[in-house]
Amino acid sequence: MSDASQNNAYLALVELSQQSQVAARGLPAQVDITPHWSGIGFELLGQRFVAPMGEVSEMLETPVYARMPGVKSWVRGVANVRGRLLPIYDLAAFFGERLLGSRKQRRVLVLETESVYSGLIVDQVFGMQHFPVDTFNQEALNAPEAVRPFVMGSYKNLGQEWVVFSPRLLEQDSNFMNVAQA
């Protein structure tokens, strides 16, 4: 290669480097990352609720269930879900109310711990919800009175209050665990 062609190649590389520097963007601005809390969103009694992720094992369409004699009115029955018997409870009826959503929208939140395997029928499920932790409030001002013993606080998202409902607190309630009709 001749000196002239080497020089031309070098000048072409210098020009390309200068054009790249002119067109280059700066580094993105430093953004503070806000930690988020996640849960399963659902609607019940006209209110939006969210259950902690670890307290709901799955969500199902309302399965076919068999009624059971001698149980409280809010116990809908028992369903066979993948070979396991799942007790089905109407959560609104447990609180002395009625489900508001259409049958097609209703879903079952499945609770599974060492001592409890049960399904709670709710009006509808919104799936996973994420809330900045700094929007947490220990009070849930809009929570219905009957639900308050099972509430851990609330989060705000786009001006909407989401009440944190704890199925674990529900399973510790003696009224919920005693399903036999008196």
N, C-alpha and C positions, 0 to 999 in steps of 0.2 A: 504494500500500500504506500502511495506517495505521501510526502509531507503535506501537500495541499489537500488531499482527500481526508487525511487524518484531522487536519485543522478544520475542514468543513464539518466533519462528524462531531468534533468537539463543540463547535459553535452551535450546531443544531441541538445538541444536548443542553447547552447553557440556555438557549432560547426556550426550549421545552420546560426546563426547570423554572425559569422566570414566569412563564405563562401559568404553570401549576401553582406557584405561590400567589399569583394575583387572583386566581379562581378558587383557591382553598377557603373553606369556611373555618371559622373559629371553633373552639371547643364548646360543647353545649354548656349552658349555665348550670351551676351547681343547684340541684333541687333537693330540698329536705324531703325524705321519704317518711310519710306518716304511717305508723303501724296500724294495722286493721284487725278487727275482730270479725269472725265469720260465723254464720249460723244458717239454719234452714228457715226460710220465711214462709209463713202461712197466714191464712185469714180465718177468723172465728169470731162470731158475734159482731160482725161488721168492723172489726178491729184488726190491724196488722200486728202479727206476733213474729218473733224469731226465737227458735230453740237453739241452744248451743250445739255445735257440730257433733261433739262426742256423745250427746244424749239421744240422738235419733240415728238408728242404724240403717234405715232405708225408707223410701216412700213408695207406696203402691196405689194403683187404682183400687177402688173399693172391691174387694173380692166377694164372691158368693159365700154366704155364711149361713149356718144352721142356727136357728133360734134355740135358746136353752130355757128350760122351765126353772122356776124358783129363783130367778136372779132379778136384780134391780132393773128398773125400766131403761136405764141408760146403757145397759149391757145389751148389745145387739145380737151377739151370738159368737160362734166359733167358726173359723175358716181353716181350710187345709191349704197352707202355703208351702209349696215344695216339700210336702211330706211332714210338715210340722203343724200342730194345732195352734192357731193364733186367735186368742180372745179379741173380739172387736168391741170397742167402746165408743159411744157417741159422746164426744167431749162437750159439745154444747148442752146436751141433755144432762150430763153430770153437773153442769153449772146451773141447771134449772131453766135453760133456754132451748131454742130450736136452731138447727142448722139453717143457714140463710141461702147458701149457694145452690145452684142447680145440681142434680144428681151426677151429671157428666163431669162437673168440675171438682166434685168431692174427691178427697184423697185420704189415705191412711198413712199416718206417721207410725213407723214401727219402732218400739222401744225394746231394747234387748240388753239386760244386765244379767248378773249371776242369779238374781232372784225373780226377775220379771221378764216375760216375753209377751207383749201385748201391742195392739194396734189402736190408734186414736183416730176416729173419723173427724176431719176438719173440712171447712167449706171449700178451700182450695189451697194449693201449695205454689209458692213462687220460686222455689229452688234456693240455691245458695245465695246469701246476701252478705255483703261486706260493708263494714262501717268503720270510719276512722275512730280510734279508741278515745280521742279527745271529745267526741260527741256523746259519750256515755253520761247518763244521768241516773243516780241511784233511785230516783222516784219515777214512777210511771203514771203521770197525771191522768191519762185517758183510759187506764186499765179498768175494766168492769170490776165492781166490788167483789163479786164471787171469785174472780180469778186472782185477786191480789195476793193471797197466801202463796201462790206459785210463781210470783213475779220477782225477778232479780234486778229490775231497773228498766231503762229504755235507751235506745239510740235514735238519733235524728238523721234522716237522709232526705235531701231535697225538700225540706220542710215537713216531712211526714214522720210521725213518731212510730217507732217499731218497739213494741213491748217485749222484753226478754222473758220468755216463758220457760220454766225449767221442768221438764218431764221427771227429773230425779226427785224434785220436791213433791210432785204429784204422786209418785210411787211410794213415798214415805207417809202419805196421808192415809189414816186408817179408814176413812169413808170410801176412798178409792179402792183400797185393797180388799175391803169386805163387800163382795158383790152379791152375797146371798140375801134374798129378800127376807125381811123380818117377819 
